[in-house]
Amino acid sequence: MFKIAALLLFASTSLLLADTQTPESFTGDFVIKVNYRYLLSKPDGYEANKDQKWPLVIFLHGSGERGNDLELLKKHGPPKLLAAGQKFPAVIASLQCENNHLWNPHGVKAVTDHLIKTLSVDPRRVYLTGISMGGFGTWETAFEYPDTYAAIAPICGGAGVRWVTAARLKHMPCWIFHGDKDGAVPIENSQKIYDALKKIDAPVKFTIYPGVGHDSWTRTYDNPDFWTWLFEQKQP
């Protein structure tokens, strides 16, 4: 039933619908000072029912969208879909990293906690996803805070040497995506952590797009099955 509803949700979207994203900001000291501006989208019905708790999706962009112009975020991923009128049954926060910085996992976690505390969010259904640099940030944040997120979806990123501590994510549902012709971030970055997680029977999936280069995110976020899977994940 949920899958059918999700498919109808995607089929009913229109470019005539308004962009629901609003600019927000968060500042704090986490080893280094972080200033994360972000676009926040609340689902239809959020204001009508104050008692309902919604899923929360945190999106981390790639290196090309760093800066202080939130409009850059609408080039790719969930903020692009939302800008085009796409509707999601979740709160979505698309963070922006400052120029010349990488994602700070402690800062990402702090924003996540802030949103859980201040919005009508179900803490058992909090998700993290990102592309390229944001894919690396997704892995890094999940390894630092494996109990915060119900599932992660790193796209064309990698976990670096974190694969040697794969056991930290033994119970983390994870769906990895990568193009096998990616010249910016070689697929081996995803393959190594996938193999490590698979070896310990972690709930991990790996989708490889044959003939696809660095843009493995468009097909992923355009796929209703991805969102159905994501929103089905829930912490105990």
C-alpha atoms as one frame of an Amber mdcrd trajectory, in Angstrom:
protein
   0.000   0.000   0.000   2.821   2.404   0.910   4.551   1.706  -2.409   1.382
   2.391  -4.382   0.880   5.634  -2.494   4.469   6.650  -3.199   4.067   5.951
  -6.905   0.891   8.023  -7.021   2.702  10.800  -5.189   5.443  10.911  -7.795
   3.042  10.624 -10.698   1.010  13.591  -9.500   3.876  16.076  -9.327   3.855
  19.112 -11.581   6.270  21.845 -12.528   3.456  24.275 -11.758   3.680  23.503
  -8.048   5.516  25.989  -5.859   8.978  25.470  -4.409   8.390  24.761  -0.705
  11.975  25.379   0.447  12.856  28.176   2.851  16.347  29.425   3.847  17.579
  28.671   7.365  20.954  28.699   9.137  22.834  27.002  11.960  26.139  28.005
  13.553  28.248  26.243  16.159  31.768  25.208  17.204  32.671  21.584  16.507
  36.491  21.405  16.545  36.195  24.071  13.862  33.384  26.582  13.597  30.680
  25.603  11.155  28.079  27.843   9.588  25.604  25.694   7.739  22.917  27.519
   5.846  20.263  25.189   4.512  17.037  24.921   2.590  14.188  23.486   4.647
  11.087  21.893   3.166   8.092  20.739   5.196   5.559  18.259   3.777   1.971
  19.007   2.914  -0.106  18.673   6.061   2.760  19.559   8.401   1.062  22.653
   9.828  -2.383  21.075   9.986  -1.469  18.284  12.388   0.935  19.370  15.100
   0.919  15.938  16.721   2.152  14.034  13.673   5.834  13.120  13.546   7.446
  13.156  10.100  10.535  11.505   8.615  13.589  13.755   8.228  15.985  13.619
   5.277  19.357  15.368   5.483  20.955  16.023   2.078  24.650  16.833   1.579
  25.653  18.347  -1.786  28.862  17.968  -3.796  31.891  20.273  -3.956  30.452
  22.445  -6.726  27.614  23.799  -4.598  29.695  25.158  -1.714  29.408  28.839
  -0.842  26.759  31.215   0.493  24.214  31.077  -2.327  21.487  28.592  -1.450
  20.186  28.680  -5.020  23.226  26.582  -5.978  21.703  23.666  -4.086  18.858
  23.467  -6.586  21.176  22.160  -9.296  21.030  18.559  -8.071  19.288  16.091
  -5.833  16.278  16.610  -3.561  16.449  20.444  -3.606  16.292  20.347  -7.410
  13.218  18.115  -7.287  11.575  20.269  -4.647  12.251  23.408  -6.677  10.464
  21.749  -9.593   7.411  21.069  -7.442   8.147  17.528  -6.268   6.359  16.578
  -3.043   7.769  14.301  -0.358   6.086  12.929   2.792   9.006  14.158   4.903
  10.892  17.154   6.208  13.917  17.697   3.971  16.929  19.784   4.980  19.501
  20.470   2.256  22.649  21.776   3.920  25.244  24.034   2.302  28.955  23.715
   3.055  31.098  26.857   3.155  33.691  27.583   0.466  36.992  25.720   0.875
  35.513  23.405   3.510  34.618  19.725   3.616  31.624  18.307   5.452  32.129
  18.293   9.210  30.360  15.180  10.594  29.958  16.786  14.008  28.346  19.828
  12.423  26.017  17.666  10.331  25.024  15.781  13.470  24.417  19.068  15.327
  22.080  20.329  12.597  20.298  16.974  12.642  19.805  17.204  16.414  18.619
  20.796  16.099  15.954  19.809  13.574  14.801  16.844  15.641  14.392  19.090
  18.680  12.680  22.011  16.969  10.466  20.317  14.379   7.814  17.594  14.394
  10.273  14.872  13.433  10.190  11.153  14.188  13.671  10.445  15.646  13.396
   6.827  14.518  13.051   7.867  10.858  15.981  10.189  10.214  17.920   9.617
   6.977  21.186  10.870   5.517  22.119  11.025   1.850  24.643  12.908  -0.252
  26.390  13.087  -3.611  30.118  13.090  -4.417  31.699  15.174  -1.622  28.363
  14.742   0.129  28.638  10.989  -0.359  31.936  11.064   1.507  30.294  13.266
   4.141  27.450  10.795   4.481  29.855   7.961   5.215  31.924  10.038   7.620
  28.884  11.227   9.577  27.375   7.732   9.743  30.621   6.257  11.080  30.838
   8.961  13.734  27.151   8.700  14.701  25.839   5.249  13.712  22.915   5.439
  16.148  21.446   8.683  14.793  20.289   7.690  11.321  17.791   5.014  10.356
  19.408   4.596   6.931  21.997   6.204   4.670  22.300   6.538   0.897  25.805
   7.609  -0.192  26.013   8.362  -3.919  29.298   8.369  -5.865  31.291   8.876
  -2.665  33.500   6.679  -0.543  34.445   5.829   3.016  38.237   6.048   2.670
  40.005   3.939   5.294  36.789   3.702   7.301  36.152   0.328   5.685  38.436
  -1.227   8.311  35.867  -0.259  10.977  32.852  -1.440   8.973  31.470  -3.188
  12.067  30.320   0.222  13.337  27.655   0.124  10.617  26.737  -3.537  11.000
  23.081  -2.679  11.691  22.784   0.391   9.451  20.572  -0.030   6.358  22.587
   1.398   3.495  22.021   1.718  -0.235  25.138   2.693  -2.186  25.069   4.065
  -5.756  27.903   4.575  -8.238  28.494   4.741 -11.989  31.094   2.307 -13.287
  32.572   4.982 -15.587  32.959   7.609 -12.872  36.156   9.526 -13.620  35.875
  11.909 -10.668  35.382   9.391  -7.853  36.352   5.871  -9.018  33.838   3.162
  -8.237  36.452   1.368  -6.127  35.697   3.919  -3.389  32.215   2.461  -3.013
  33.163  -1.116  -3.827  35.627  -1.424  -0.951  33.208  -0.331   1.774  30.407
  -2.380   0.229  32.567  -5.511   0.297  33.500  -4.850   3.929  29.868  -4.394
   4.959  28.688  -7.392   2.971  31.316  -9.549   4.642  29.778  -8.869   8.063
  26.204  -9.330   6.802  25.256  -5.681   7.219  21.960  -4.634   5.538  23.686
  -3.042   2.547  22.737  -2.790  -1.140  24.902  -1.590  -4.019  23.540  -0.304
  -7.328  26.091   0.094 -10.124  25.015   2.076 -13.184  26.726   0.611 -16.277
  28.268   3.216 -18.564  27.415   6.096 -16.201  29.989   8.689 -15.169  29.946
  10.890 -12.112  26.244  11.767 -12.243  24.777   8.699 -10.610  22.452  10.816
  -8.481  19.886  11.909 -11.070  18.701   8.360 -11.755  18.770   7.565  -8.052
  16.673  10.468  -6.799  14.301  10.197  -9.779  13.515   6.598  -8.855  10.349
   6.204  -6.701  11.628   2.823  -5.515  14.553   4.566  -3.826  12.260   6.810
  -1.793   9.957   3.917  -0.953  12.917   1.956   0.407  14.244   4.954   2.338
  10.982   5.799   4.090  10.418   2.140   5.006  13.547   2.121   7.180  12.967
   2.716  10.867  15.055   2.347  13.984  13.721  -0.006  16.709
